[in-house]
Every structure is written in structure tokens, then in C-alpha cells.
Amino acid sequence: MTEQQTVHYYVDEAGDLTLFDRRGRILVGTEGVSRFFIVGMARIADPENLRREMRRLRSDLLADKYLSAVPSMRARSGKTALFFHAKDDCAEVRREVFRLLLSQDIKVQAAVRRKERIAADLRERWKLGVRWQPDDIYDDLIKRIFRDSLHKADENIITVARRGNSDRLEALTTAISRAKRNFERRYDQPSDKPTDIQPDVPSNSEGLQAIDYCLWAIQRLFERGEDRYFDFLREKFRLIMDLDDTRNRPYGEWYSERNRLTAEKTKMPTAG
């Protein structure tokens, strides 16, 4: 009997969906507000091995006297001492986590939205009386990154980082169902494999910590043109969709090994 194949995916986001102030003025790019919003997923071949290795690494780092005075390494900080988070971890910790991730069987797909374009689109919709919620953008990106992925295994387990105080399980299930239907319409093939969605927090999931690091590398590339983190993990990124760069194609620019993403390619005129 052939052993059933279960595939594990881990989903997180980078950036924020803050767009306007109370007067309707665009805040994108101002201090503390990102210019991009990214949703990505990591397919991790051996989550148990990743869990063991990340816990071993964190234990080793906590025992390192060189790092003992770093505030984020103290348990009361609620940061690195409890789980890895790229934004909060110090440079020495980041380097070790990136090196660990490079040794793991991880495949990442991500979808990127340019928030200036989102804001411009929303203003046009408002003129037509169409209202928008931030979750609408998030759910659309979930649908896009999973469209061609969920038909391959006998079972899919998707661990999704909770957004705020809500796991939004029903909305996520709907987005995943739409991804399956889009696959079926495009390829005329069934995509009815069982899919279990499990909202969780990064402190409970090394897989979520891994995708956080991968998305942080993408975010640094788009937000700052800083490519060294992305280049270090480049082999892990299978597809990155820059959906608002429609200079060459109406559906955006898709980056893979055939079309390699660089900092220069992320630059484009801002929305007028």
C-alpha cells in the first residue's frame, strides 16, 4: 500500500494594511507605515526536524555569553527567548536562523501588493459606492498563493498565523476553496484533496517562525532595496508575484528561477 502523503504549509504576512488617515489622506510610506503588503506560504517537507533544529538553536543561543546582555534574549521580553521573529531578533541571531533555514527543505511562494496602487484602486471604488475591508486583500492573496498547490498531496495541512485576536477560520476556508475552484477551471482537473486549516501563533510553531524569516527577507528587498538576505535564501523562493507591477503584463510580474528577482526590478514609478 502506498503511504499517504501529507503536505504541510505555513502562512504569514509582512507589512501592514494601513492606507489612509481619518481624513482620507494616504499614509503609505510615512514613518511606521509600510509601502508593501506581502502574504506568503512555506511548504516544509519535515516540520518535526525543523522544530527540533530551531529549538536546539535557540537553546544554544540563550546559553551564549556573548548574547546574554541582549534585551531580546531575556525571557521577560517575550521575544527571542521564546521564539524567533526576524524583526525583533538581533543581527547575530538572524544570521544563525538564516543559516539553519538554508539547510532545510523549504519552498516559498509569496504575493506582493503595492499599497499606493491599492489606495488608488480603493478611491476609484469608493466613487462607485464599493466599500473595502483589509481582510479582503489578505483573503485574495491567500487564494492566489494556493491556487496551484493543493491538488498534489493526499492531504494538506495549512497552519496560518492568527491576525489580531481572530483566527477567521471561515473566511480562510472560503479563500482556500476559491483557490481550488480556480485551479479546476484553469486546468480542468479536480482539486478536492482534504485540507485542514489550523490557525496558530508563531510561539507555538517553528514553521510560522520560518515563513516569518523568509517574508522578512522579501520585505527588506522591496521596502529598502536590500537584497543580501533574499539572495542568501534565494534557492528557497519558488515564486514571488508582484501583482501591481503591470508594466509588462496585466496580471503583474512573476519571479522564479526563469525570471530572477532583483532589487532593481522592484523599482517602478509610484501611483499618481
N, C-alpha and C positions, 0 to 999 in steps of 0.2 A: 504494500500500500504506500502511495506517495505521501510524504509528510506534508501536512498543510502549511502553507506559507503565510505568515503574519508579518505585515509591514508596519513599522512604527514611524509616525510623523510627529513633529513638534513645531508649533506655530507661535510666532510672536510678532511684535511690531516695533518700529523705530520711528522717532519723531513724534509729532503731535498733530492734532486736527484743529488747532486754534487758527482761525482765519480773520475774524473781524472783532473790533471793539464794540462797545454798546452803541456807538453812533454809526456803525456800519463801515467804519474805516478799516482798510486792510492792514493787518498786523504782521503779515508774513515777512520774515527776515528781520524783524525788530528784535531787540535783545530778549533772549529767553524763548523765542518762538522760532521753530524750525521752518525751513523752506521746502522740505520734502516730507512726505509720509510714506512709510515702507511697511509692507506686510510680507513675511516670508515663512517658508517651512523648510525643515531639515528632515530628510529621510535618513534615519540612523539604523545601520544594519544590526548592531549589537548594543542595545541600550544598557544591558547589565554590565558589560565590560566598560562602557563609558562611565557608568555610575561608580564602579569600583575605582577606576583610574582617577576620576575627578575628586573623589573623597580622599584617596590616598595623597593626591597632590595638595589638597587644602590642608590636610593634617601635617604634611611636610613643611608647608609654608608657614603655618602657625607656630611650628617649632623652630623656625629660623630666627636666630637672634638679630640678624640684620634687619628684619622686618617687624620686630617686636614693638617698636615705638610708633609704627604707622597706625593712625587712628582707626582706619577701616578694618584692621586686623583684630581689634578688640571686640569681644562678644557683645558688649553693650551697644556697639554702634549699629548692630543689625545688618552689617554689610558683609565684607569678605569672610569674616569669621564664621558666618552662617551659610553663605552661598556666593558663587561667583557672579558678578554683574559688571560688565565691561566699563560702564560709565563711572562706577564707584571704585573699582579696583585700581591700585597704584600700578605704575608702569612695570615694575619688577614682576608683579603678579600677572599682569596681562601677558607678558612675554611667555611665561610658563604655561598659561592656559592656551595661548595660540599654538605653542609647540605641541601640547597634548592633542589638540583638535586636529592638527596636521597628521597625527598618527592613526586617527580613527576613520572608519568607513562612513563618511557623511556626504550626502548630496543635497545641495541647497538650491531652491528656487525662490525668487522674490519678485514682487511687483512694486514699482515706484510711481508715486504721483507727485507732480509738481504743484505745490499749493497755490501759487499765483494763478495757474490755469484753473484749478478747482474754484478759486474765488471768482474769477471772471465768468466761468460757466454758471455758477450759482446766481450771480447777479442777473444774468440773462433769464434764468429760470424763474427768479422772483418776479420779473416783469410779466411772466405768464401765469403767475399765481401758484407756482410749484414750490413747495416747501421741502427742506432738506434736514436730515439728521446726521451727525457724524458717523453713526453706525452704518449708514447706507454706503459710505465709501469703504469702510472696513469690510463689510459683507461682500461687496463687489470684488474686492481684491482677493478675498478667500476663494470665491468662485473661480477667479482667473488662475490662481496658482495651483488649484487642484484639478482643473479640467481634464488634463491628460494623464493623471496619475493613479486614479482609484480603480482601474479595471485590471491591474496587473497581478495583484495578490489574491489569495483566497479570503483574506480578512485584512481590514485596515483599522489601525488604532491611532486616532489623532488626539494628541494632547495639546490643548490650547491654553495659552496664558490668559488668565482672567483679566478682564478690562474693568478697572474700578472695583465696585462691590458686587458686580453682577457677572454670572458666567454666561448668560444669554444663550443657553443651550438650544432653545427652539430656533432662534434666528440662525445660529451656526449650522444646525441641521438642515435648515432650508437652503442656506448658501451651498452646502455640500451637495444637496440633492440637485440644485441647479447646475452645478459643475458636472455632475454625472449626465444630466439630460443634454447639456451642451456637447459633451463628448459623443453621446449616442447619435445626436443629429448630424454632427460633423463626419463621423466615421461609419455610421450605420452599423455599429457594434453595441452589444449590451454592456452596461457598466453597473451591474446590480450586486456587486460584492458587498458583504456585510461591512459596515463602517461604524465604529464605536467612537464617539466624541467624548473626551474627558477633560473638562476644564480643571486647571490646577494653577498653583503659584510656583515661581521659579525655585523657591527654597525647598520645595518637595521634589523637584525634577531636574536632574542633571541635563536631560535633553533640552529643556527650556533654557537652561543656562548656556548650552552650546549654541542654540539658534540666536540667543541674545548677542553673543560674541560675533557671530557671523553677520548679523544685521548691523551691528555697530561698525564693522569694517566697511560695509556698503555705505552706511550713513556718512562716515568720515570722507569717503571718496566723493559723494555727491555734494555734501554740505561745504566741505573745505578744500576739495581737490587733493586730499591727502591719500595717496594710493598705496603706501607701504604695507598697511595691514591687509588691504584687499589682495595685493599682489602675493603676500605670504600665503594666504589661504586660497589663491586663485583656483587651484585644482578641485576645490570643494564646490565651487559655484557652477551649476549646470545651466541655469537660465535666469537672466535678470531682465525684466520687462520695464522699460522706461516708457510708460503709456502716454505721456504727454509730449514726448519729443516726436512730433508728427511731421518733421521737415521732409522726410523721405518716404514715409508710409503712413497711411491714415490711422493704423492701429498702434503706432508707436515704434520704438526701436527695441529689438530683442537681441540681447547679448549672450553669446555662448562661445565655445571654442572657435566656431567659424566666424564669429564677429566679436572680437575680443574687446571688452570694456576697458576704457582708459579714462583718466581724469579729463583729458582734452575733449573726449566725445560727450561728456556730460554737460559741457558749456553750450548754452543757447540763449538767444535774446529773451528777455523777460516779457511777460504779457503786458500789453499796453492798456 
